[in-house]
Amino acid sequence: MSEKLHYVESEQDIFYLDKVAKAFVRKTLSPKKRPSAQMEELVYAVFDRSKMNLLYQGGANTSANETFHTRAANCLSMSIMMYALAKEAGFDVNFQEIIIPEYWTRRNGYSLLNGHINLRIKPKVGQSLSSFTSAGYQVDFDPQVPRNSLPKKIVSKQDVVAMFYNNKGADALMKSNFIDAYSYFRAAILKKKNFESAWINLGILYRHMGYFPQAEQAYQYAIQLNAEALTAWENLAYLYSVTDREVQAQEIFSKVNRKRRNNPYYHLNLGEEQIERKNWDEALAHFKRALSLDRHKHETYYGLARVYLEIGELQQSERYLKQARNTASSKHWEETYQNKLSLLSEL
């Protein structure tokens, strides 16, 4: 791509905190308390709506300082902010990636493959550890019961920067800002060469721009990194279907669908797609299948509530909205569903 690349934030830009944010840390911590109590003070101050009014927004990919001031971001950006605040407070902090099955969200007609990270905060070596375990304090901005038992792995600050670039690239891709998207995906791969998701997204970008050979190379590289990268296989199959290789495409589609059959996130995503197409029966079938596989996801109950509202079954819609509220993963979602219940009661 010969066009001038878009400016990409540096690592310093991403984790920078201004004087106001640093003052928040100093004001929050009680200097005479043990490190464990100080960590708790900081975490509670961030989560306390009366102090920060922090809200989850899946599409808000912002730096630490932007998140601090706008008070709305996705789990990655919130974690980046928390990391910066905890470092300012003098604690050791590790990012942890949660190893979850393929998990999509729908935004602006796109199916986005999501990951999830959280933090573990610990006193620095040499600080008092009395009445506190060496495991530290885990902070998660999108807690869900099914994730508690899932495996985790520590990821580096550099890996998190690559994730940030990948998210920003996806935002730009959805807005058809192809130069910006390329700049971010390129930066993500330069930061972490084996970043499977960034290679897949780069392939999607190339396909949108009509660079089919480059798209195929990107997908194939992602598959070399992970032979079970079903999203890469699916995108490769779609590329084959639009480049007159239908037999190969259908073979891959069949293999991918067999492997995804028991993944609730897969059916949740298909349900969302069918809602967009107004295929209510198909949407219901997918949401019910997702529910049969995992009864803890508020998104599934909300999907059912939406479909039942569309087909005029208000009682069923109310029932599933209540279940969505009761299984909500955050205060923000709980309040969102309660507001929808209030509106539904007025119909």
GUNUVEX-301706 format. One record per residue (C-alpha): residue number from 1; x, y, z. Coordinates in Angstrom, 1 decimal, padded with zeros to 4 digits. Layout:
// GUNUVEX-301706
site resi: NUM, X: X, Y: Y, Z: Z
...
// end
This chain:
// GUNUVEX-301706
site resi: 1, X: 000.0, Y: 000.0, Z: 000.0
site resi: 2, X: 001.7, Y: 003.2, Z: -001.2
site resi: 3, X: -000.6, Y: 005.7, Z: 000.6
site resi: 4, X: 000.8, Y: 007.4, Z: 003.7
site resi: 5, X: 000.2, Y: 005.4, Z: 006.8
site resi: 6, X: -002.0, Y: 006.6, Z: 009.6
site resi: 7, X: -000.3, Y: 007.7, Z: 012.9
site resi: 8, X: -000.3, Y: 004.9, Z: 015.4
site resi: 9, X: -000.1, Y: 005.6, Z: 019.1
site resi: 10, X: 003.2, Y: 004.6, Z: 020.8
site resi: 11, X: 003.3, Y: 002.4, Z: 023.9
site resi: 12, X: 004.0, Y: 005.5, Z: 025.9
site resi: 13, X: 000.9, Y: 007.2, Z: 024.4
site resi: 14, X: -001.3, Y: 004.2, Z: 025.3
site resi: 15, X: -000.2, Y: 004.0, Z: 029.0
site resi: 16, X: 000.3, Y: 007.7, Z: 029.7
site resi: 17, X: -001.5, Y: 009.3, Z: 032.7
site resi: 18, X: -001.8, Y: 013.1, Z: 033.1
site resi: 19, X: -001.5, Y: 015.0, Z: 036.4
site resi: 20, X: -005.2, Y: 014.6, Z: 037.1
site resi: 21, X: -005.1, Y: 010.8, Z: 036.9
site resi: 22, X: -001.9, Y: 010.6, Z: 039.0
site resi: 23, X: -003.6, Y: 012.9, Z: 041.6
site resi: 24, X: -006.5, Y: 010.5, Z: 041.7
site resi: 25, X: -004.1, Y: 007.7, Z: 042.7
site resi: 26, X: -002.5, Y: 009.7, Z: 045.4
site resi: 27, X: -005.8, Y: 010.9, Z: 046.8
site resi: 28, X: -007.2, Y: 007.3, Z: 046.8
site resi: 29, X: -004.4, Y: 005.6, Z: 048.7
site resi: 30, X: -004.1, Y: 005.8, Z: 052.5
site resi: 31, X: -000.4, Y: 005.9, Z: 053.1
site resi: 32, X: -000.5, Y: 004.2, Z: 056.5
site resi: 33, X: -002.4, Y: 001.2, Z: 055.3
site resi: 34, X: -000.9, Y: -002.2, Z: 054.2
site resi: 35, X: -000.3, Y: -002.8, Z: 050.5
site resi: 36, X: -003.2, Y: -005.2, Z: 050.4
site resi: 37, X: -005.6, Y: -002.6, Z: 051.8
site resi: 38, X: -004.2, Y: 000.0, Z: 049.4
site resi: 39, X: -004.8, Y: -002.3, Z: 046.4
site resi: 40, X: -008.4, Y: -002.8, Z: 047.5
site resi: 41, X: -008.8, Y: 001.0, Z: 047.9
site resi: 42, X: -007.6, Y: 001.6, Z: 044.4
site resi: 43, X: -009.7, Y: -001.1, Z: 042.8
site resi: 44, X: -012.9, Y: 000.0, Z: 044.7
site resi: 45, X: -012.3, Y: 003.6, Z: 043.7
site resi: 46, X: -012.1, Y: 002.7, Z: 040.1
site resi: 47, X: -015.2, Y: 000.5, Z: 040.2
site resi: 48, X: -017.2, Y: 002.9, Z: 042.5
site resi: 49, X: -019.7, Y: 004.6, Z: 040.1
site resi: 50, X: -020.0, Y: 007.6, Z: 042.5
site resi: 51, X: -016.3, Y: 008.3, Z: 041.9
site resi: 52, X: -015.6, Y: 007.4, Z: 038.3
site resi: 53, X: -018.9, Y: 006.4, Z: 036.8
site resi: 54, X: -017.1, Y: 003.8, Z: 034.7
site resi: 55, X: -019.2, Y: 002.2, Z: 032.0
site resi: 56, X: -018.5, Y: -000.7, Z: 029.6
site resi: 57, X: -018.6, Y: 000.1, Z: 025.9
site resi: 58, X: -017.5, Y: -002.7, Z: 023.6
site resi: 59, X: -016.5, Y: -000.3, Z: 020.8
site resi: 60, X: -014.5, Y: 002.2, Z: 022.9
site resi: 61, X: -010.8, Y: 001.5, Z: 022.3
site resi: 62, X: -009.0, Y: 004.2, Z: 024.2
site resi: 63, X: -005.7, Y: 004.9, Z: 025.9
site resi: 64, X: -005.3, Y: 004.8, Z: 029.7
site resi: 65, X: -005.7, Y: 008.6, Z: 030.0
site resi: 66, X: -008.6, Y: 008.8, Z: 027.6
site resi: 67, X: -010.4, Y: 006.0, Z: 029.4
site resi: 68, X: -009.8, Y: 007.8, Z: 032.8
site resi: 69, X: -011.4, Y: 011.0, Z: 031.5
site resi: 70, X: -014.2, Y: 009.6, Z: 029.3
site resi: 71, X: -015.0, Y: 006.9, Z: 031.8
site resi: 72, X: -016.3, Y: 004.5, Z: 029.1
site resi: 73, X: -014.3, Y: 001.7, Z: 027.4
site resi: 74, X: -014.1, Y: -001.9, Z: 026.6
site resi: 75, X: -012.4, Y: -004.5, Z: 028.8
site resi: 76, X: -009.0, Y: -004.1, Z: 027.2
site resi: 77, X: -008.9, Y: -000.3, Z: 027.5
site resi: 78, X: -010.2, Y: -000.5, Z: 031.0
site resi: 79, X: -007.5, Y: -003.0, Z: 031.9
site resi: 80, X: -004.9, Y: -000.7, Z: 030.3
site resi: 81, X: -006.1, Y: 002.2, Z: 032.4
site resi: 82, X: -006.1, Y: 000.0, Z: 035.6
site resi: 83, X: -002.5, Y: -001.2, Z: 034.8
site resi: 84, X: -001.3, Y: 002.4, Z: 034.5
site resi: 85, X: -003.0, Y: 003.5, Z: 037.7
site resi: 86, X: -001.7, Y: 000.5, Z: 039.6
site resi: 87, X: 001.8, Y: 001.1, Z: 038.3
site resi: 88, X: 001.5, Y: 004.7, Z: 039.4
site resi: 89, X: 000.5, Y: 003.5, Z: 042.8
site resi: 90, X: 003.7, Y: 001.4, Z: 043.0
site resi: 91, X: 002.3, Y: -002.1, Z: 042.6
site resi: 92, X: 003.5, Y: -005.0, Z: 040.4
site resi: 93, X: 000.9, Y: -005.7, Z: 037.7
site resi: 94, X: 000.4, Y: -008.6, Z: 035.2
site resi: 95, X: -002.0, Y: -008.9, Z: 032.3
site resi: 96, X: -003.7, Y: -012.3, Z: 032.1
site resi: 97, X: -005.3, Y: -013.6, Z: 028.9
site resi: 98, X: -008.4, Y: -015.8, Z: 029.5
site resi: 99, X: -008.3, Y: -018.9, Z: 027.3
site resi: 100, X: -011.9, Y: -019.0, Z: 026.0
site resi: 101, X: -013.5, Y: -020.7, Z: 023.0
site resi: 102, X: -014.2, Y: -018.7, Z: 019.9
site resi: 103, X: -016.4, Y: -015.8, Z: 021.0
site resi: 104, X: -017.9, Y: -013.2, Z: 018.7
site resi: 105, X: -019.8, Y: -010.0, Z: 019.0
site resi: 106, X: -021.8, Y: -008.3, Z: 016.3
site resi: 107, X: -021.0, Y: -004.6, Z: 015.5
site resi: 108, X: -022.2, Y: -002.7, Z: 012.5
site resi: 109, X: -022.9, Y: -005.9, Z: 010.6
site resi: 110, X: -019.5, Y: -007.4, Z: 011.3
site resi: 111, X: -018.7, Y: -010.6, Z: 013.3
site resi: 112, X: -015.8, Y: -009.7, Z: 015.5
site resi: 113, X: -013.8, Y: -012.4, Z: 017.2
site resi: 114, X: -013.2, Y: -011.3, Z: 020.8
site resi: 115, X: -010.6, Y: -012.3, Z: 023.4
site resi: 116, X: -010.6, Y: -011.3, Z: 027.0
site resi: 117, X: -007.9, Y: -010.2, Z: 029.5
site resi: 118, X: -007.8, Y: -009.2, Z: 033.1
site resi: 119, X: -005.2, Y: -008.1, Z: 035.6
site resi: 120, X: -003.5, Y: -009.4, Z: 038.7
site resi: 121, X: -002.1, Y: -006.7, Z: 041.0
site resi: 122, X: 000.5, Y: -007.5, Z: 043.7
site resi: 123, X: 002.7, Y: -005.6, Z: 046.1
site resi: 124, X: 006.3, Y: -005.1, Z: 044.9
site resi: 125, X: 008.8, Y: -007.5, Z: 046.2
site resi: 126, X: 009.9, Y: -006.4, Z: 049.6
site resi: 127, X: 006.6, Y: -004.8, Z: 050.6
site resi: 128, X: 004.8, Y: -006.3, Z: 053.6
site resi: 129, X: 002.8, Y: -009.3, Z: 052.6
site resi: 130, X: 001.2, Y: -009.8, Z: 056.0
site resi: 131, X: -002.4, Y: -011.0, Z: 055.8
site resi: 132, X: -002.1, Y: -011.2, Z: 052.0
site resi: 133, X: -001.4, Y: -014.0, Z: 049.7
site resi: 134, X: 001.3, Y: -013.9, Z: 047.0
site resi: 135, X: -001.3, Y: -014.5, Z: 044.4
site resi: 136, X: -002.4, Y: -010.9, Z: 044.5
site resi: 137, X: -005.6, Y: -009.1, Z: 043.6
site resi: 138, X: -007.4, Y: -010.1, Z: 040.4
site resi: 139, X: -009.3, Y: -007.3, Z: 038.6
site resi: 140, X: -011.8, Y: -008.2, Z: 035.8
site resi: 141, X: -013.9, Y: -005.6, Z: 034.0
site resi: 142, X: -016.3, Y: -008.1, Z: 032.4
site resi: 143, X: -016.8, Y: -010.9, Z: 035.0
site resi: 144, X: -018.8, Y: -013.9, Z: 034.0
site resi: 145, X: -019.3, Y: -017.0, Z: 036.0
site resi: 146, X: -018.3, Y: -019.5, Z: 033.3
site resi: 147, X: -014.8, Y: -017.8, Z: 033.0
site resi: 148, X: -013.9, Y: -018.4, Z: 036.6
site resi: 149, X: -012.7, Y: -021.9, Z: 035.9
site resi: 150, X: -011.1, Y: -021.2, Z: 032.5
site resi: 151, X: -007.3, Y: -021.3, Z: 032.2
site resi: 152, X: -005.3, Y: -018.1, Z: 032.1
site resi: 153, X: -001.8, Y: -017.2, Z: 030.9
site resi: 154, X: 000.3, Y: -014.1, Z: 031.7
site resi: 155, X: 000.8, Y: -011.9, Z: 028.6
site resi: 156, X: 003.3, Y: -009.2, Z: 028.2
site resi: 157, X: 002.7, Y: -005.5, Z: 028.0
site resi: 158, X: 003.9, Y: -005.7, Z: 024.4
site resi: 159, X: 001.2, Y: -008.3, Z: 023.7
site resi: 160, X: -001.4, Y: -005.9, Z: 025.1
site resi: 161, X: -000.2, Y: -003.1, Z: 022.9
site resi: 162, X: -000.6, Y: -005.4, Z: 019.9
site resi: 163, X: -004.1, Y: -006.2, Z: 021.0
site resi: 164, X: -004.9, Y: -002.5, Z: 021.3
site resi: 165, X: -003.6, Y: -001.9, Z: 017.7
site resi: 166, X: -005.7, Y: -004.9, Z: 016.5
site resi: 167, X: -008.8, Y: -003.4, Z: 018.1
site resi: 168, X: -008.2, Y: 000.0, Z: 016.6
site resi: 169, X: -007.6, Y: -001.6, Z: 013.2
site resi: 170, X: -011.0, Y: -003.4, Z: 013.5
site resi: 171, X: -012.7, Y: -000.1, Z: 014.3
site resi: 172, X: -011.1, Y: 001.5, Z: 011.2
site resi: 173, X: -012.0, Y: -001.5, Z: 009.0
site resi: 174, X: -015.7, Y: -001.3, Z: 010.1
site resi: 175, X: -015.7, Y: 002.4, Z: 009.0
site resi: 176, X: -014.0, Y: 001.5, Z: 005.7
site resi: 177, X: -011.0, Y: 003.6, Z: 006.7
site resi: 178, X: -008.7, Y: 001.1, Z: 005.0
site resi: 179, X: -005.4, Y: 003.0, Z: 005.3
site resi: 180, X: -006.0, Y: 003.5, Z: 009.1
site resi: 181, X: -006.9, Y: -000.2, Z: 009.4
site resi: 182, X: -003.8, Y: -001.3, Z: 007.6
site resi: 183, X: -001.6, Y: 001.0, Z: 009.7
site resi: 184, X: -002.9, Y: -000.6, Z: 012.9
site resi: 185, X: -002.9, Y: -004.2, Z: 011.8
site resi: 186, X: 000.7, Y: -003.7, Z: 010.5
site resi: 187, X: 001.7, Y: -002.2, Z: 013.9
site resi: 188, X: 000.0, Y: -005.1, Z: 015.7
site resi: 189, X: 002.0, Y: -007.7, Z: 013.7
site resi: 190, X: 005.3, Y: -005.7, Z: 014.0
site resi: 191, X: 004.7, Y: -005.8, Z: 017.8
site resi: 192, X: 003.8, Y: -009.5, Z: 017.9
site resi: 193, X: 004.5, Y: -011.4, Z: 014.7
site resi: 194, X: 002.6, Y: -014.5, Z: 015.8
site resi: 195, X: -000.6, Y: -012.6, Z: 016.5
site resi: 196, X: -003.1, Y: -014.9, Z: 014.8
site resi: 197, X: -006.1, Y: -012.5, Z: 015.1
site resi: 198, X: -004.2, Y: -009.6, Z: 013.5
site resi: 199, X: -003.2, Y: -011.8, Z: 010.5
site resi: 200, X: -006.9, Y: -012.8, Z: 010.1
site resi: 201, X: -008.0, Y: -009.2, Z: 010.2
site resi: 202, X: -005.3, Y: -008.2, Z: 007.8
site resi: 203, X: -006.6, Y: -010.8, Z: 005.4
site resi: 204, X: -010.2, Y: -009.5, Z: 005.8
site resi: 205, X: -008.9, Y: -006.0, Z: 005.0
site resi: 206, X: -007.0, Y: -007.3, Z: 001.9
site resi: 207, X: -010.2, Y: -009.1, Z: 000.7
site resi: 208, X: -012.3, Y: -005.9, Z: 001.1
site resi: 209, X: -009.7, Y: -004.1, Z: -001.0
site resi: 210, X: -009.7, Y: -006.7, Z: -003.7
site resi: 211, X: -006.1, Y: -008.0, Z: -002.9
site resi: 212, X: -007.1, Y: -011.6, Z: -003.0
site resi: 213, X: -003.7, Y: -013.3, Z: -003.2
site resi: 214, X: -002.5, Y: -011.2, Z: -000.2
site resi: 215, X: -005.6, Y: -012.1, Z: 001.7
site resi: 216, X: -005.0, Y: -015.8, Z: 001.1
site resi: 217, X: -001.4, Y: -015.5, Z: 002.3
site resi: 218, X: -002.5, Y: -013.8, Z: 005.5
site resi: 219, X: -005.1, Y: -016.5, Z: 006.2
site resi: 220, X: -002.6, Y: -019.2, Z: 005.5
site resi: 221, X: -000.1, Y: -017.7, Z: 007.8
site resi: 222, X: -002.7, Y: -017.6, Z: 010.6
site resi: 223, X: -003.4, Y: -021.3, Z: 010.0
site resi: 224, X: 000.3, Y: -022.0, Z: 010.2
site resi: 225, X: 000.3, Y: -020.4, Z: 013.6
site resi: 226, X: -002.7, Y: -022.4, Z: 014.7
site resi: 227, X: -004.1, Y: -025.2, Z: 012.7
site resi: 228, X: -007.3, Y: -025.0, Z: 014.7
site resi: 229, X: -007.9, Y: -021.3, Z: 013.9
site resi: 230, X: -011.5, Y: -021.8, Z: 012.7
site resi: 231, X: -012.0, Y: -018.1, Z: 011.9
site resi: 232, X: -009.0, Y: -018.2, Z: 009.6
site resi: 233, X: -010.3, Y: -021.3, Z: 007.9
site resi: 234, X: -013.8, Y: -019.8, Z: 007.5
site resi: 235, X: -012.4, Y: -016.6, Z: 006.0
site resi: 236, X: -010.2, Y: -018.7, Z: 003.6
site resi: 237, X: -013.3, Y: -020.6, Z: 002.6
site resi: 238, X: -015.2, Y: -017.4, Z: 001.9
site resi: 239, X: -012.3, Y: -016.2, Z: -000.2
site resi: 240, X: -012.3, Y: -019.4, Z: -002.2
site resi: 241, X: -016.1, Y: -019.0, Z: -002.8
site resi: 242, X: -015.6, Y: -015.5, Z: -004.3
site resi: 243, X: -012.7, Y: -016.6, Z: -006.4
site resi: 244, X: -014.4, Y: -019.6, Z: -008.1
site resi: 245, X: -013.1, Y: -022.4, Z: -005.9
site resi: 246, X: -016.4, Y: -023.5, Z: -004.6
site resi: 247, X: -015.6, Y: -027.2, Z: -004.0
site resi: 248, X: -012.7, Y: -026.3, Z: -001.8
site resi: 249, X: -014.8, Y: -023.6, Z: 000.0
site resi: 250, X: -017.6, Y: -026.1, Z: 000.8
site resi: 251, X: -015.2, Y: -028.7, Z: 002.1
site resi: 252, X: -013.8, Y: -026.1, Z: 004.6
site resi: 253, X: -017.2, Y: -024.7, Z: 005.5
site resi: 254, X: -018.4, Y: -028.2, Z: 006.4
site resi: 255, X: -015.3, Y: -029.0, Z: 008.5
site resi: 256, X: -015.6, Y: -025.6, Z: 010.4
site resi: 257, X: -019.4, Y: -026.1, Z: 011.1
site resi: 258, X: -018.8, Y: -029.6, Z: 012.5
site resi: 259, X: -016.3, Y: -028.3, Z: 014.9
site resi: 260, X: -018.4, Y: -025.3, Z: 016.0
site resi: 261, X: -021.6, Y: -027.2, Z: 016.5
site resi: 262, X: -021.2, Y: -027.3, Z: 020.3
site resi: 263, X: -019.9, Y: -023.8, Z: 020.8
site resi: 264, X: -022.7, Y: -021.6, Z: 022.4
site resi: 265, X: -020.9, Y: -018.4, Z: 021.1
site resi: 266, X: -021.2, Y: -019.7, Z: 017.5
site resi: 267, X: -025.0, Y: -020.1, Z: 017.8
site resi: 268, X: -025.3, Y: -016.7, Z: 019.6
site resi: 269, X: -023.5, Y: -015.1, Z: 016.7
site resi: 270, X: -025.7, Y: -016.9, Z: 014.1
site resi: 271, X: -028.8, Y: -015.8, Z: 016.1
site resi: 272, X: -027.6, Y: -012.2, Z: 015.9
site resi: 273, X: -027.1, Y: -012.5, Z: 012.1
site resi: 274, X: -030.7, Y: -013.9, Z: 011.7
site resi: 275, X: -032.1, Y: -011.0, Z: 013.7
site resi: 276, X: -030.4, Y: -008.6, Z: 011.2
site resi: 277, X: -032.1, Y: -010.6, Z: 008.4
site resi: 278, X: -035.5, Y: -010.7, Z: 010.2
site resi: 279, X: -035.5, Y: -014.5, Z: 010.1
site resi: 280, X: -037.2, Y: -014.9, Z: 013.5
site resi: 281, X: -037.6, Y: -018.7, Z: 013.5
site resi: 282, X: -034.0, Y: -019.3, Z: 012.6
site resi: 283, X: -032.9, Y: -016.7, Z: 015.2
site resi: 284, X: -035.0, Y: -018.4, Z: 017.9
site resi: 285, X: -033.5, Y: -021.8, Z: 017.0
site resi: 286, X: -029.9, Y: -020.6, Z: 017.3
site resi: 287, X: -030.5, Y: -018.7, Z: 020.6
site resi: 288, X: -032.3, Y: -021.8, Z: 022.1
site resi: 289, X: -029.4, Y: -024.0, Z: 021.0
site resi: 290, X: -026.9, Y: -021.5, Z: 022.6
site resi: 291, X: -029.0, Y: -021.6, Z: 025.8
site resi: 292, X: -029.0, Y: -025.4, Z: 025.9
site resi: 293, X: -025.2, Y: -025.3, Z: 025.8
site resi: 294, X: -024.6, Y: -022.6, Z: 028.4
site resi: 295, X: -027.3, Y: -021.0, Z: 030.6
site resi: 296, X: -025.1, Y: -018.3, Z: 032.0
site resi: 297, X: -024.8, Y: -015.8, Z: 029.1
site resi: 298, X: -027.0, Y: -012.7, Z: 029.4
site resi: 299, X: -026.5, Y: -012.1, Z: 025.7
site resi: 300, X: -028.5, Y: -015.3, Z: 024.9
site resi: 301, X: -031.4, Y: -014.3, Z: 027.1
site resi: 302, X: -031.5, Y: -010.9, Z: 025.6
site resi: 303, X: -031.4, Y: -012.3, Z: 022.1
site resi: 304, X: -034.5, Y: -014.4, Z: 022.9
site resi: 305, X: -036.2, Y: -011.4, Z: 024.4
site resi: 306, X: -035.6, Y: -009.4, Z: 021.2
site resi: 307, X: -037.0, Y: -012.1, Z: 019.0
site resi: 308, X: -040.1, Y: -012.6, Z: 021.1
site resi: 309, X: -040.7, Y: -008.9, Z: 021.1
site resi: 310, X: -040.5, Y: -008.8, Z: 017.3
site resi: 311, X: -043.1, Y: -011.6, Z: 017.0
site resi: 312, X: -045.4, Y: -010.0, Z: 019.5
site resi: 313, X: -045.0, Y: -012.4, Z: 022.4
site resi: 314, X: -044.6, Y: -009.8, Z: 025.1
site resi: 315, X: -044.8, Y: -012.2, Z: 028.0
site resi: 316, X: -042.0, Y: -014.3, Z: 026.7
site resi: 317, X: -040.0, Y: -011.2, Z: 026.0
site resi: 318, X: -040.4, Y: -010.0, Z: 029.5
site resi: 319, X: -039.5, Y: -013.4, Z: 030.9
site resi: 320, X: -036.2, Y: -013.5, Z: 029.0
site resi: 321, X: -035.3, Y: -009.9, Z: 029.7
site resi: 322, X: -035.6, Y: -010.6, Z: 033.4
site resi: 323, X: -033.3, Y: -013.6, Z: 033.0
site resi: 324, X: -030.8, Y: -011.4, Z: 031.0
site resi: 325, X: -030.9, Y: -008.9, Z: 033.9
site resi: 326, X: -030.4, Y: -011.6, Z: 036.5
site resi: 327, X: -027.3, Y: -013.1, Z: 034.7
site resi: 328, X: -025.9, Y: -009.7, Z: 033.6
site resi: 329, X: -022.1, Y: -009.6, Z: 033.8
site resi: 330, X: -021.9, Y: -006.0, Z: 035.1
site resi: 331, X: -023.9, Y: -003.3, Z: 036.7
site resi: 332, X: -024.1, Y: -001.5, Z: 033.4
site resi: 333, X: -025.8, Y: -004.4, Z: 031.7
site resi: 334, X: -028.1, Y: -005.0, Z: 034.7
site resi: 335, X: -029.3, Y: -001.4, Z: 034.5
site resi: 336, X: -029.7, Y: -001.6, Z: 030.7
site resi: 337, X: -032.0, Y: -004.6, Z: 031.0
site resi: 338, X: -033.9, Y: -003.1, Z: 033.8
site resi: 339, X: -034.5, Y: 000.0, Z: 031.6
site resi: 340, X: -035.7, Y: -002.2, Z: 028.8
site resi: 341, X: -038.1, Y: -004.0, Z: 031.2
site resi: 342, X: -039.5, Y: -000.6, Z: 032.2
site resi: 343, X: -040.1, Y: 000.3, Z: 028.6
site resi: 344, X: -041.7, Y: -003.1, Z: 027.9
site resi: 345, X: -044.1, Y: -002.7, Z: 030.7
site resi: 346, X: -045.4, Y: 000.5, Z: 029.1
site resi: 347, X: -046.4, Y: -001.3, Z: 025.8
// end
